[in-house]
Amino acid sequence: MLSGSNGLNCDANENADQGCGIRSSQLSTAGQGINTAGGGQYAVEIASSGIKIWVFKKDDVPSDITSQAPNPSSWKKPDLFLAESGCSPISNYFHDLTMVINTDLCGTWAGTVWDTNLGYAGQELAGSCKSQTGYDTCAEYVRAEGQDFKHAYWKIDSIAIYKA
């Protein structure tokens, strides 16, 4: 469930590569929470009305997904819905998409905003990463505190893409 959002403008050119960010009231949508729950499945629907994202814990995946005949209209309320308003029509902004699976421990965005107070994009605590960690740069933090990333991994059983 979407409990807060500070980054619903997905245009990286307008928000310093922030992208879209949400805060979920569920503790098992990513990271250690979903790892502890035994994993799960994510589903994304891109339609003319907007973009919907669902997160299902491993034991809660709808049977139509496991039978490879997804029917999003029968699922729970999406965990995120980005309405078409502001991106009309959606197809002008979201087309020719590429899936990238990457764990970039600093990267273009995080490496350049490390000492900036950015209480958005899913970040739980106010203040800069520098003030929260005591390290001057993201790279210094990663080098010194590698154990903090023991739950940062991907284990992918499959990827399926469907077109309506």
TIRO-2110 file (N, C-alpha, C; in Angstrom, 1 decimal):
// TIRO-2110
0.8, -1.2, 0.0, N, 1, A
0.0, 0.0, 0.0, CA, 1, A
0.9, 1.2, 0.0, C, 1, A
0.5, 2.2, -0.8, N, 2, A
1.2, 3.4, -0.9, CA, 2, A
0.9, 4.2, 0.4, C, 2, A
1.9, 4.5, 1.2, N, 3, A
1.7, 5.3, 2.4, CA, 3, A
2.3, 6.7, 2.3, C, 3, A
3.0, 6.9, 1.3, N, 4, A
3.6, 8.3, 1.1, CA, 4, A
4.3, 8.3, -0.2, C, 4, A
4.3, 9.5, -0.8, N, 5, A
5.1, 9.6, -2.1, CA, 5, A
5.6, 11.0, -2.1, C, 5, A
6.8, 11.1, -2.5, N, 6, A
7.4, 12.4, -2.7, CA, 6, A
8.0, 12.5, -4.0, C, 6, A
8.0, 11.5, -4.8, N, 7, A
8.7, 11.5, -6.1, CA, 7, A
7.8, 10.9, -7.2, C, 7, A
6.6, 11.5, -7.5, N, 8, A
5.8, 11.0, -8.5, CA, 8, A
6.0, 11.6, -9.9, C, 8, A
7.0, 12.5, -10.0, N, 9, A
7.4, 13.1, -11.3, CA, 9, A
8.5, 12.2, -11.7, C, 9, A
8.2, 11.4, -12.8, N, 10, A
9.2, 10.4, -13.2, CA, 10, A
10.2, 10.9, -14.2, C, 10, A
10.1, 12.2, -14.5, N, 11, A
11.0, 12.8, -15.5, CA, 11, A
12.4, 13.1, -14.9, C, 11, A
13.3, 12.3, -15.3, N, 12, A
14.7, 12.4, -14.7, CA, 12, A
15.3, 13.8, -15.1, C, 12, A
14.9, 14.3, -16.2, N, 13, A
15.4, 15.6, -16.6, CA, 13, A
14.9, 16.8, -15.7, C, 13, A
13.8, 16.6, -15.0, N, 14, A
13.2, 17.6, -14.2, CA, 14, A
13.6, 17.4, -12.7, C, 14, A
14.0, 16.2, -12.3, N, 15, A
14.2, 16.0, -10.9, CA, 15, A
15.6, 15.4, -10.6, C, 15, A
16.6, 15.9, -11.3, N, 16, A
18.0, 15.5, -11.0, CA, 16, A
18.2, 14.0, -10.9, C, 16, A
17.6, 13.3, -11.9, N, 17, A
17.7, 11.8, -12.0, CA, 17, A
17.1, 11.1, -10.8, C, 17, A
16.2, 11.7, -10.1, N, 18, A
15.5, 11.1, -8.9, CA, 18, A
14.7, 9.9, -9.4, C, 18, A
13.9, 10.1, -10.5, N, 19, A
13.0, 9.1, -10.9, CA, 19, A
11.7, 9.2, -10.0, C, 19, A
11.0, 8.1, -10.0, N, 20, A
9.8, 8.0, -9.1, CA, 20, A
10.1, 7.3, -7.8, C, 20, A
9.5, 7.8, -6.8, N, 21, A
9.7, 7.1, -5.5, CA, 21, A
8.5, 7.0, -4.7, C, 21, A
8.3, 5.9, -4.0, N, 22, A
7.2, 5.7, -3.1, CA, 22, A
7.7, 5.2, -1.8, C, 22, A
6.8, 5.3, -0.8, N, 23, A
7.0, 4.7, 0.5, CA, 23, A
5.9, 3.7, 0.7, C, 23, A
6.2, 2.5, 1.1, N, 24, A
5.1, 1.5, 1.3, CA, 24, A
4.9, 1.3, 2.7, C, 24, A
3.7, 1.1, 3.1, N, 25, A
3.3, 0.8, 4.5, CA, 25, A
3.6, -0.7, 4.8, C, 25, A
3.9, -1.5, 3.8, N, 26, A
4.2, -2.9, 3.9, CA, 26, A
5.8, -3.0, 4.1, C, 26, A
6.2, -3.9, 5.0, N, 27, A
7.6, -4.0, 5.2, CA, 27, A
8.2, -5.1, 4.3, C, 27, A
7.4, -5.7, 3.4, N, 28, A
8.0, -6.8, 2.7, CA, 28, A
7.9, -6.6, 1.2, C, 28, A
8.1, -5.3, 0.7, N, 29, A
8.1, -5.0, -0.7, CA, 29, A
9.4, -5.0, -1.3, C, 29, A
10.5, -4.9, -0.5, N, 30, A
11.9, -4.8, -1.1, CA, 30, A
12.9, -5.2, 0.0, C, 30, A
14.1, -5.3, -0.4, N, 31, A
15.2, -5.5, 0.5, CA, 31, A
15.0, -6.6, 1.5, C, 31, A
15.5, -6.4, 2.7, N, 32, A
15.4, -7.5, 3.7, CA, 32, A
14.0, -8.0, 4.0, C, 32, A
13.0, -7.1, 3.9, N, 33, A
11.6, -7.5, 4.2, CA, 33, A
11.2, -8.6, 3.2, C, 33, A
11.4, -8.4, 1.9, N, 34, A
10.9, -9.4, 1.0, CA, 34, A
11.8, -10.6, 1.0, C, 34, A
13.1, -10.4, 1.3, N, 35, A
14.0, -11.6, 1.5, CA, 35, A
13.5, -12.5, 2.6, C, 35, A
13.2, -11.9, 3.7, N, 36, A
12.7, -12.6, 4.9, CA, 36, A
11.4, -13.3, 4.6, C, 36, A
10.5, -12.7, 3.8, N, 37, A
9.2, -13.3, 3.4, CA, 37, A
9.4, -14.4, 2.4, C, 37, A
10.6, -14.7, 2.0, N, 38, A
10.9, -15.8, 1.0, CA, 38, A
10.7, -15.4, -0.4, C, 38, A
10.7, -14.1, -0.6, N, 39, A
10.6, -13.5, -2.0, CA, 39, A
9.2, -13.1, -2.3, C, 39, A
9.0, -12.9, -3.6, N, 40, A
7.7, -12.4, -4.1, CA, 40, A
7.7, -12.2, -5.5, C, 40, A
6.7, -11.6, -6.0, N, 41, A
6.6, -11.2, -7.4, CA, 41, A
6.1, -9.8, -7.5, C, 41, A
6.6, -9.1, -8.5, N, 42, A
6.2, -7.8, -8.9, CA, 42, A
5.5, -7.9, -10.2, C, 42, A
4.5, -7.1, -10.3, N, 43, A
3.7, -7.0, -11.6, CA, 43, A
3.6, -5.5, -11.9, C, 43, A
3.7, -5.2, -13.2, N, 44, A
3.6, -3.8, -13.7, CA, 44, A
2.7, -3.8, -14.9, C, 44, A
1.7, -2.9, -14.9, N, 45, A
0.8, -2.7, -16.0, CA, 45, A
0.9, -1.3, -16.5, C, 45, A
1.2, -1.2, -17.8, N, 46, A
1.3, 0.1, -18.4, CA, 46, A
0.1, 0.2, -19.3, C, 46, A
-0.8, 1.1, -19.1, N, 47, A
-2.0, 1.2, -19.9, CA, 47, A
-2.3, 2.7, -20.1, C, 47, A
-3.2, 3.0, -21.0, N, 48, A
-3.5, 4.4, -21.3, CA, 48, A
-4.0, 5.2, -20.1, C, 48, A
-4.5, 4.5, -19.1, N, 49, A
-5.0, 5.2, -17.9, CA, 49, A
-3.9, 5.5, -16.9, C, 49, A
-2.8, 4.8, -17.0, N, 50, A
-1.7, 5.1, -16.1, CA, 50, A
-0.8, 3.8, -15.9, C, 50, A
0.1, 3.9, -14.9, N, 51, A
0.9, 2.8, -14.6, CA, 51, A
0.6, 2.2, -13.2, C, 51, A
0.4, 0.9, -13.1, N, 52, A
0.1, 0.3, -11.9, CA, 52, A
1.2, -0.7, -11.5, C, 52, A
1.5, -0.8, -10.3, N, 53, A
2.6, -1.7, -9.8, CA, 53, A
2.0, -2.5, -8.6, C, 53, A
2.1, -3.8, -8.6, N, 54, A
1.7, -4.6, -7.5, CA, 54, A
2.9, -5.4, -7.0, C, 54, A
3.0, -5.6, -5.7, N, 55, A
4.0, -6.5, -5.0, CA, 55, A
3.2, -7.6, -4.3, C, 55, A
3.5, -8.8, -4.7, N, 56, A
2.9, -9.9, -4.0, CA, 56, A
3.9, -10.8, -3.3, C, 56, A
3.7, -11.0, -2.0, N, 57, A
4.6, -11.9, -1.3, CA, 57, A
4.5, -13.3, -1.9, C, 57, A
5.5, -14.1, -1.7, N, 58, A
5.6, -15.4, -2.4, CA, 58, A
4.3, -16.3, -2.2, C, 58, A
3.7, -16.3, -1.0, N, 59, A
2.5, -17.1, -0.8, CA, 59, A
1.2, -16.4, -1.2, C, 59, A
1.3, -15.2, -1.7, N, 60, A
0.1, -14.4, -2.0, CA, 60, A
0.0, -14.1, -3.5, C, 60, A
0.8, -14.8, -4.4, N, 61, A
0.7, -14.5, -5.8, CA, 61, A
-0.6, -15.1, -6.4, C, 61, A
-1.4, -14.3, -7.1, N, 62, A
-2.6, -14.8, -7.7, CA, 62, A
-2.4, -16.0, -8.6, C, 62, A
-3.4, -16.9, -8.6, N, 63, A
-3.2, -18.1, -9.4, CA, 63, A
-3.2, -17.8, -10.9, C, 63, A
-3.8, -16.7, -11.3, N, 64, A
-3.8, -16.4, -12.8, CA, 64, A
-2.3, -16.0, -13.2, C, 64, A
-1.5, -15.5, -12.3, N, 65, A
-0.1, -15.2, -12.6, CA, 65, A
0.6, -16.5, -12.7, C, 65, A
0.5, -17.4, -11.7, N, 66, A
1.2, -18.7, -11.7, CA, 66, A
0.8, -19.6, -12.9, C, 66, A
-0.5, -19.4, -13.4, N, 67, A
-0.9, -20.1, -14.6, CA, 67, A
-0.6, -19.4, -15.9, C, 67, A
0.2, -18.3, -15.8, N, 68, A
0.7, -17.5, -16.9, CA, 68, A
-0.5, -17.0, -17.8, C, 68, A
-1.6, -16.5, -17.1, N, 69, A
-2.7, -15.9, -17.7, CA, 69, A
-3.1, -14.7, -16.8, C, 69, A
-2.2, -13.7, -16.7, N, 70, A
-2.5, -12.6, -15.7, CA, 70, A
-3.8, -11.8, -16.1, C, 70, A
-4.5, -11.5, -15.0, N, 71, A
-5.7, -10.7, -15.2, CA, 71, A
-5.7, -9.6, -14.1, C, 71, A
-5.0, -8.5, -14.3, N, 72, A
-4.9, -7.5, -13.3, CA, 72, A
-6.2, -7.0, -12.7, C, 72, A
-7.2, -7.0, -13.4, N, 73, A
-8.5, -6.5, -12.9, CA, 73, A
-9.0, -7.3, -11.7, C, 73, A
-8.5, -8.5, -11.6, N, 74, A
-8.9, -9.4, -10.5, CA, 74, A
-8.0, -9.3, -9.2, C, 74, A
-7.0, -8.5, -9.3, N, 75, A
-6.0, -8.5, -8.2, CA, 75, A
-6.4, -7.4, -7.2, C, 75, A
-5.7, -7.4, -6.1, N, 76, A
-5.9, -6.4, -5.0, CA, 76, A
-5.6, -5.0, -5.6, C, 76, A
-5.9, -4.0, -4.9, N, 77, A
-5.6, -2.6, -5.2, CA, 77, A
-4.1, -2.5, -5.5, C, 77, A
-3.6, -1.9, -6.6, N, 78, A
-2.2, -1.8, -6.8, CA, 78, A
-1.4, -1.0, -5.7, C, 78, A
-0.2, -1.4, -5.5, N, 79, A
0.6, -0.8, -4.5, CA, 79, A
1.0, 0.6, -4.9, C, 79, A
1.0, 0.9, -6.2, N, 80, A
1.3, 2.2, -6.8, CA, 80, A
0.5, 2.4, -8.0, C, 80, A
-0.1, 3.6, -8.2, N, 81, A
-0.8, 3.9, -9.4, CA, 81, A
-0.4, 5.3, -9.8, C, 81, A
0.3, 5.4, -10.9, N, 82, A
0.6, 6.7, -11.4, CA, 82, A
-0.4, 7.1, -12.5, C, 82, A
-1.3, 7.9, -12.2, N, 83, A
-2.3, 8.3, -13.2, CA, 83, A
-1.8, 9.0, -14.4, C, 83, A
-2.5, 8.8, -15.5, N, 84, A
-2.1, 9.4, -16.8, CA, 84, A
-2.0, 10.9, -16.7, C, 84, A
-2.8, 11.6, -15.9, N, 85, A
-2.7, 13.0, -15.8, CA, 85, A
-1.3, 13.5, -15.6, C, 85, A
-0.9, 14.5, -16.4, N, 86, A
0.5, 15.0, -16.4, CA, 86, A
1.4, 14.2, -17.3, C, 86, A
1.0, 13.1, -17.8, N, 87, A
1.7, 12.3, -18.8, CA, 87, A
0.8, 11.9, -19.9, C, 87, A
0.0, 12.8, -20.3, N, 88, A
-1.0, 12.4, -21.4, CA, 88, A
-0.5, 12.7, -22.8, C, 88, A
-0.6, 11.8, -23.6, N, 89, A
-0.9, 10.4, -23.4, CA, 89, A
0.3, 9.6, -22.9, C, 89, A
0.1, 8.6, -22.1, N, 90, A
1.2, 7.8, -21.5, CA, 90, A
2.1, 7.3, -22.6, C, 90, A
1.6, 6.9, -23.8, N, 91, A
2.4, 6.3, -24.8, CA, 91, A
3.5, 7.3, -25.3, C, 91, A
3.3, 8.6, -25.1, N, 92, A
4.3, 9.6, -25.5, CA, 92, A
5.5, 9.5, -24.6, C, 92, A
5.3, 9.1, -23.4, N, 93, A
6.4, 9.1, -22.4, CA, 93, A
7.0, 7.7, -22.0, C, 93, A
6.2, 6.7, -22.1, N, 94, A
6.6, 5.3, -21.8, CA, 94, A
6.4, 4.5, -23.0, C, 94, A
7.5, 4.3, -23.8, N, 95, A
7.5, 3.4, -25.0, CA, 95, A
8.9, 2.9, -25.2, C, 95, A
9.0, 1.9, -26.0, N, 96, A
10.3, 1.3, -26.3, CA, 96, A
11.2, 1.1, -25.0, C, 96, A
10.5, 0.5, -24.0, N, 97, A
11.1, 0.3, -22.7, CA, 97, A
12.2, -0.8, -22.6, C, 97, A
13.1, -0.7, -21.8, N, 98, A
14.2, -1.7, -21.6, CA, 98, A
14.2, -2.0, -20.1, C, 98, A
14.2, -3.3, -19.7, N, 99, A
14.3, -3.7, -18.4, CA, 99, A
15.8, -3.7, -18.0, C, 99, A
16.1, -3.0, -16.9, N, 100, A
17.5, -3.1, -16.4, CA, 100, A
17.4, -3.5, -14.9, C, 100, A
18.2, -4.5, -14.6, N, 101, A
18.3, -5.1, -13.2, CA, 101, A
19.7, -4.8, -12.8, C, 101, A
19.8, -3.9, -11.8, N, 102, A
21.1, -3.4, -11.4, CA, 102, A
21.1, -3.0, -9.9, C, 102, A
22.2, -3.4, -9.2, N, 103, A
22.4, -2.8, -7.9, CA, 103, A
23.6, -1.9, -8.0, C, 103, A
23.4, -0.7, -8.1, N, 104, A
24.5, 0.3, -8.2, CA, 104, A
24.7, 1.0, -6.9, C, 104, A
25.7, 0.7, -6.2, N, 105, A
25.9, 1.2, -4.8, CA, 105, A
26.6, 2.6, -4.9, C, 105, A
25.9, 3.5, -5.3, N, 106, A
26.2, 5.0, -5.3, CA, 106, A
25.7, 5.5, -6.6, C, 106, A
26.4, 5.2, -7.7, N, 107, A
25.8, 5.6, -9.0, CA, 107, A
25.7, 7.1, -9.3, C, 107, A
25.2, 7.4, -10.4, N, 108, A
25.0, 8.8, -10.9, CA, 108, A
24.2, 9.6, -9.9, C, 108, A
23.1, 9.1, -9.5, N, 109, A
22.2, 9.9, -8.6, CA, 109, A
22.7, 9.9, -7.2, C, 109, A
22.8, 8.8, -6.5, N, 110, A
23.2, 8.8, -5.1, CA, 110, A
24.6, 9.4, -4.8, C, 110, A
25.5, 9.1, -5.7, N, 111, A
26.8, 9.6, -5.5, CA, 111, A
26.9, 11.2, -5.6, C, 111, A
26.0, 11.8, -6.3, N, 112, A
26.0, 13.3, -6.4, CA, 112, A
25.2, 14.0, -5.4, C, 112, A
24.3, 13.3, -4.7, N, 113, A
23.4, 14.0, -3.7, CA, 113, A
23.6, 13.5, -2.3, C, 113, A
24.7, 12.8, -2.1, N, 114, A
25.0, 12.2, -0.8, CA, 114, A
24.9, 13.2, 0.4, C, 114, A
25.4, 14.4, 0.2, N, 115, A
25.3, 15.4, 1.3, CA, 115, A
24.2, 16.4, 1.2, C, 115, A
23.1, 16.0, 0.5, N, 116, A
22.0, 16.9, 0.4, CA, 116, A
20.8, 16.3, 1.1, C, 116, A
20.0, 17.1, 1.8, N, 117, A
18.8, 16.6, 2.5, CA, 117, A
17.7, 16.3, 1.5, C, 117, A
17.5, 15.0, 1.3, N, 118, A
16.6, 14.5, 0.3, CA, 118, A
15.5, 13.6, 0.9, C, 118, A
14.6, 14.2, 1.6, N, 119, A
13.5, 13.3, 2.2, CA, 119, A
12.5, 12.9, 1.2, C, 119, A
12.9, 12.3, 0.1, N, 120, A
12.0, 11.8, -0.9, CA, 120, A
12.5, 10.5, -1.5, C, 120, A
11.8, 10.0, -2.5, N, 121, A
12.1, 8.8, -3.2, CA, 121, A
12.2, 7.6, -2.3, C, 121, A
11.4, 7.5, -1.4, N, 122, A
11.4, 6.3, -0.5, CA, 122, A
12.3, 6.4, 0.7, C, 122, A
13.1, 7.4, 0.8, N, 123, A
14.0, 7.6, 1.9, CA, 123, A
13.2, 7.8, 3.2, C, 123, A
13.4, 7.0, 4.2, N, 124, A
12.6, 7.0, 5.4, CA, 124, A
13.0, 8.2, 6.3, C, 124, A
14.3, 8.4, 6.5, N, 125, A
14.7, 9.4, 7.4, CA, 125, A
15.0, 10.8, 6.8, C, 125, A
14.7, 11.8, 7.5, N, 126, A
15.1, 13.1, 7.0, CA, 126, A
16.6, 13.4, 7.2, C, 126, A
17.1, 14.2, 6.4, N, 127, A
18.6, 14.5, 6.5, CA, 127, A
19.3, 13.9, 5.3, C, 127, A
20.5, 14.3, 5.2, N, 128, A
21.4, 13.7, 4.1, CA, 128, A
21.9, 12.3, 4.5, C, 128, A
22.3, 11.6, 3.5, N, 129, A
23.0, 10.3, 3.8, CA, 129, A
24.3, 10.6, 4.5, C, 129, A
25.0, 11.7, 4.2, N, 130, A
26.2, 12.0, 4.9, CA, 130, A
25.9, 12.2, 6.4, C, 130, A
24.8, 12.9, 6.8, N, 131, A
24.5, 13.1, 8.2, CA, 131, A
24.1, 11.9, 8.9, C, 131, A
23.4, 11.0, 8.1, N, 132, A
22.9, 9.7, 8.7, CA, 132, A
24.0, 8.7, 8.9, C, 132, A
25.0, 8.7, 8.1, N, 133, A
26.1, 7.7, 8.2, CA, 133, A
27.4, 8.2, 8.8, C, 133, A
27.7, 9.5, 8.7, N, 134, A
28.9, 10.0, 9.2, CA, 134, A
30.1, 9.9, 8.1, C, 134, A
29.8, 9.4, 6.9, N, 135, A
30.8, 9.3, 5.9, CA, 135, A
30.6, 10.5, 4.9, C, 135, A
31.7, 11.0, 4.4, N, 136, A
31.7, 12.2, 3.5, CA, 136, A
31.2, 11.8, 2.1, C, 136, A
31.4, 10.6, 1.7, N, 137, A
30.9, 10.2, 0.3, CA, 137, A
30.3, 8.8, 0.4, C, 137, A
29.4, 8.6, -0.6, N, 138, A
28.8, 7.3, -0.7, CA, 138, A
29.9, 6.2, -0.9, C, 138, A
30.9, 6.4, -1.7, N, 139, A
31.9, 5.4, -1.9, CA, 139, A
32.7, 5.1, -0.6, C, 139, A
32.9, 6.1, 0.2, N, 140, A
33.6, 5.8, 1.5, CA, 140, A
32.7, 4.9, 2.4, C, 140, A
31.4, 5.2, 2.4, N, 141, A
30.5, 4.4, 3.2, CA, 141, A
30.5, 3.0, 2.7, C, 141, A
30.4, 2.8, 1.4, N, 142, A
30.3, 1.4, 0.8, CA, 142, A
31.6, 0.6, 1.1, C, 142, A
32.8, 1.3, 1.0, N, 143, A
34.0, 0.6, 1.3, CA, 143, A
34.1, 0.2, 2.7, C, 143, A
33.7, 1.1, 3.6, N, 144, A
33.9, 0.9, 5.1, CA, 144, A
32.8, 0.0, 5.7, C, 144, A
31.6, 0.0, 5.1, N, 145, A
30.5, -0.7, 5.7, CA, 145, A
29.8, -1.7, 4.8, C, 145, A
30.6, -2.5, 4.2, N, 146, A
30.1, -3.5, 3.2, CA, 146, A
29.1, -4.4, 3.8, C, 146, A
29.2, -4.7, 5.1, N, 147, A
28.3, -5.6, 5.7, CA, 147, A
26.8, -5.1, 5.7, C, 147, A
26.7, -3.8, 5.5, N, 148, A
25.3, -3.2, 5.4, CA, 148, A
24.6, -3.6, 4.2, C, 148, A
25.3, -4.2, 3.2, N, 149, A
24.7, -4.6, 2.0, CA, 149, A
24.5, -6.1, 1.8, C, 149, A
24.5, -6.8, 2.9, N, 150, A
24.4, -8.3, 2.9, CA, 150, A
23.0, -8.7, 2.4, C, 150, A
22.0, -7.8, 2.5, N, 151, A
20.7, -8.1, 2.0, CA, 151, A
20.4, -7.5, 0.6, C, 151, A
21.4, -6.9, 0.0, N, 152, A
21.2, -6.3, -1.3, CA, 152, A
21.6, -7.2, -2.4, C, 152, A
20.7, -8.1, -2.8, N, 153, A
21.0, -9.0, -3.9, CA, 153, A
19.7, -9.4, -4.6, C, 153, A
19.9, -10.0, -5.8, N, 154, A
18.8, -10.4, -6.6, CA, 154, A
18.8, -11.9, -6.7, C, 154, A
17.7, -12.5, -6.6, N, 155, A
17.5, -14.0, -6.9, CA, 155, A
16.3, -14.1, -7.7, C, 155, A
16.5, -14.3, -9.0, N, 156, A
15.4, -14.2, -10.0, CA, 156, A
15.1, -15.6, -10.5, C, 156, A
13.9, -16.1, -10.3, N, 157, A
13.5, -17.4, -10.8, CA, 157, A
13.0, -17.3, -12.3, C, 157, A
12.4, -16.2, -12.6, N, 158, A
11.9, -16.0, -14.0, CA, 158, A
11.5, -14.6, -14.2, C, 158, A
11.4, -14.2, -15.4, N, 159, A
10.8, -12.9, -15.9, CA, 159, A
9.9, -13.2, -17.0, C, 159, A
8.7, -12.7, -16.9, N, 160, A
7.7, -12.9, -17.9, CA, 160, A
7.1, -11.6, -18.4, C, 160, A
6.9, -11.4, -19.6, N, 161, A
6.4, -10.2, -20.2, CA, 161, A
5.2, -10.5, -21.0, C, 161, A
4.0, -9.9, -20.7, N, 162, A
2.8, -10.2, -21.4, CA, 162, A
2.3, -8.9, -22.1, C, 162, A
1.7, -9.0, -23.2, N, 163, A
1.1, -7.9, -23.9, CA, 163, A
-0.4, -8.1, -24.2, C, 163, A
-1.2, -7.2, -23.8, N, 164, A
-2.6, -7.3, -24.0, CA, 164, A
-3.0, -7.1, -25.4, C, 164, A
END
